């Protein structure tokens, strides 16, 4: 089969339309959008952490825990897609596995839900004032540990 550049014109057109859509939306928001520059709006914001202190400050372990939990549940939910694709084939009379495949997925979802309930009961998603105080105390403890370690290396040298 010979290579023809004309076959790739729809792909190129898709990229041009997507880029044009992005550029047009940016320009429209600049011309039509509101421009109330308040102190809060101009303040930097990143991942739910108040920008107080230096940029070298350590993040709480809670941020990493939430990220790992998200990845874990995200990967587990992705397993639903191949199951949904193959379910119709396996449920056909040729295989006759409709009930088996269905109940296996129900068990998988129940286990996933049990893990989710466990994470909620442990308070991993709790961002109340108590959780914030615990995270700040953990940060102070880590800073004290670093300070002590630096003092030890200075006295050893």
HUCORZI-V778304 format. One record per residue. N is the residue number from 1. NEAR is the number of other ideal C-beta (glycine too) atoms within 8 Angstrom. Layout:
# HUCORZI-V778304
n:N near:NEAR
n:N near:NEAR
This chain:
# HUCORZI-V778304
n:1 near:2
n:2 near:3
n:3 near:4
n:4 near:5
n:5 near:6
n:6 near:5
n:7 near:5
n:8 near:7
n:9 near:8
n:10 near:6
n:11 near:7
n:12 near:8
n:13 near:8
n:14 near:8
n:15 near:8
n:16 near:8
n:17 near:8
n:18 near:8
n:19 near:8
n:20 near:8
n:21 near:8
n:22 near:8
n:23 near:8
n:24 near:8
n:25 near:8
n:26 near:8
n:27 near:8
n:28 near:9
n:29 near:8
n:30 near:7
n:31 near:6
n:32 near:5
n:33 near:7
n:34 near:3
n:35 near:4
n:36 near:5
n:37 near:5
n:38 near:6
n:39 near:5
n:40 near:5
n:41 near:7
n:42 near:6
n:43 near:7
n:44 near:4
n:45 near:4
n:46 near:6
n:47 near:4
n:48 near:5
n:49 near:7
n:50 near:3
n:51 near:8
n:52 near:3
n:53 near:4
n:54 near:4
n:55 near:3
n:56 near:3
n:57 near:7
n:58 near:6
n:59 near:7
n:60 near:8
n:61 near:8
n:62 near:9
n:63 near:11
n:64 near:8
n:65 near:9
n:66 near:10
n:67 near:8
n:68 near:8
n:69 near:10
n:70 near:8
n:71 near:8
n:72 near:9
n:73 near:11
n:74 near:8
n:75 near:8
n:76 near:9
n:77 near:8
n:78 near:7
n:79 near:9
n:80 near:8
n:81 near:7
n:82 near:7
n:83 near:10
n:84 near:7
n:85 near:7
n:86 near:9
n:87 near:11
n:88 near:7
n:89 near:7
n:90 near:10
n:91 near:10
n:92 near:8
n:93 near:4
n:94 near:4
n:95 near:8
n:96 near:6
n:97 near:8
n:98 near:8
n:99 near:6
n:100 near:7
n:101 near:13
n:102 near:10
n:103 near:8
n:104 near:8
n:105 near:11
n:106 near:8
n:107 near:8
n:108 near:10
n:109 near:8
n:110 near:8
n:111 near:8
n:112 near:11
n:113 near:8
n:114 near:8
n:115 near:10
n:116 near:9
n:117 near:8
n:118 near:8
n:119 near:10
n:120 near:9
n:121 near:6
n:122 near:6
n:123 near:7
n:124 near:10
n:125 near:7
n:126 near:7
n:127 near:6
n:128 near:6
n:129 near:5
n:130 near:7
n:131 near:11
n:132 near:9
n:133 near:8
n:134 near:8
n:135 near:11
n:136 near:8
n:137 near:8
n:138 near:10
n:139 near:11
n:140 near:8
n:141 near:8
n:142 near:9
n:143 near:9
n:144 near:8
n:145 near:8
n:146 near:8
n:147 near:8
n:148 near:8
n:149 near:8
n:150 near:8
n:151 near:8
n:152 near:8
n:153 near:8
n:154 near:7
n:155 near:6
n:156 near:5
n:157 near:4
